[in-house]
Amino acid sequence: MAITKNNYYEGTVVDYTHEGLGVIKIDGYPVFIQDALLNESIRFKAIKVNSKFGYGKLIDIINKSENRIEPPCPYYFQCGGCQIQSMSYEEQLEFKRIVVKNNMRRLPIDLLIHPTVGDNDGNYYRNKSQIPVQMRDGKLEMGFYRERSHDLINIDHCLIQKDIHNELMLRTKELIEAENISIYDEKKHQGLLRHVIIRSSHDDAQVQITFVTNGKENVFRNITNTLAAEYPNIKSIVQNINDRKTNVIMGRENKVRHGEPYIVDTLLGKQFKIRTNSFYQVNHRQTEKLYQLAIDAAELKGDEVIVDTYCGIGTIGLSVADKVKQLIGIEIVESAVLDARENAKLNNVENATFYQGASEDVMKELVVDGIKPDVVFVDPPRKGCHTDFLECLIEVSPEKIIYVSCNPSTLARDMKYLMANGYTAKEVRPLDMFPQTNHVESVVLLIKVHK
Ligand SMILES: C[S@@+](CC[C@H](N)C(=O)[O-])C[C@H]1O[C@@H](n2cnc3c(N)ncnc32)[C@H](O)[C@@H]1O
């Protein structure tokens, strides 16, 4: 091994890991260092070493990158919410392009990796905040967890959540304290309130607050009345029951405590109802750009049968329903399918059918029913697509597959499979849905090869 723990070394950063750590090679041995930027020469302390790679802690910068900035958020070095605030926004975009490029190396052909489509300045974009609560030394704390832990950092302003969320986070905290609401203790699995979730439409015209509780007790009457009186744009307050001993934030059962069970937002001129358990992209500005990239890639003519899988509340498919003959949506979460069906009605879409179930199961049924889609939009969670689903996809063999991905590693894995089975691609378009974090979204068009 080239280095030993607790010793100090110098080197130049030659690459980034997918987590945004700088990579330094000491005699070929890679060491990963948080907040070390590409091309910087630094001094670091080896803090963890194993046979294949190690981790270092940045000690001094010998030669500073022109892309380094002072992290704008005072909580950055404690809070696990953001990972790359030491990079200028331009460097963040380039880092994301590098991550996509590195993942695409495992494909049989070279693809063009476009520059990452950026947000304006990358701040105050999150339209959903999931805020854990905790009592420490008799004081209520709300904030976000330290990286890879449940160690809560008490926060009164978050740089990446929308202003209205910062305001409501503080006001809700005051009210929870004033009402002396019982707070959940994760170790003892006792106490009531676990999380406060805030979600808002792009123009703040509709806001939803969800109290996630360990049990059904309704202690939120006064808070609900106060919030509803102070903020007429709070259209929905829901109590979500999660009484399991789990890290999963939400339970399945909801009690509406004020207004509707959903809020409504607009995307690309269409309206969408969003229930608290349903997935909805977190950055409105970037979602419209993402969907436009996916829609442009499809080059729809008007007579196509399209499938929108992993469709959430139906946003991608419904955005193009008036440009196609038939739309089939597939989604596993019950509330999201309910939203998707209501969203079809809300937008006067009559050529759409939404199925509830796993893509891998529903696709099999579609194959049996002889459905032959021309275009399939695929937008899975981070773990990517199930192999059974990819097999069905190959069986129905659409002319075009538009893969929208939030994880370039599983994207590359699934593309490799599709490319070994009759599909090809030319380019990848990375997009920054989550500025200040190490996550990157991508859009790829895969086309059927005709021999
Ligand atoms: C990344 S989100 C995309 C949702 C939607 N396309 C959008 O842009 O809002 C992935 C969606 O896949 C759903 N999902 C997860 N596993 C699934 C599966 N096996 N089959 C179908 N849907 C699934 C999730 O509930 C979530 O709504």
The ligand as an ORCA input file, in Angstrom:
! r2SCAN-3c Opt
* xyz 0 1
  C     -37.825      9.198    -10.564
  S     -39.545      9.033    -10.257
  C     -40.189      9.640    -11.770
  C     -41.647      9.975    -11.761
  C     -42.142     10.815    -12.949
  N     -41.718     10.297    -14.217
  C     -41.779     12.273    -12.783
  O     -40.997     12.808    -13.587
  O     -42.278     12.898    -11.837
  C     -39.738      7.307    -10.309
  C     -41.149      6.800    -10.086
  O     -41.129      5.371    -10.223
  C     -42.008      4.797     -9.283
  N     -41.582      3.390     -9.136
  C     -40.598      2.882     -8.350
  N     -40.437      1.558     -8.594
  C     -41.331      1.232     -9.567
  C     -41.632      0.036    -10.268
  N     -40.995     -1.091    -10.015
  N     -42.590      0.070    -11.200
  C     -43.265      1.223    -11.477
  N     -43.022      2.389    -10.854
  C     -42.062      2.397     -9.916
  C     -41.863      5.683     -8.064
  O     -42.984      5.584     -7.226
  C     -41.739      7.073     -8.717
  O     -43.007      7.659     -8.876
*
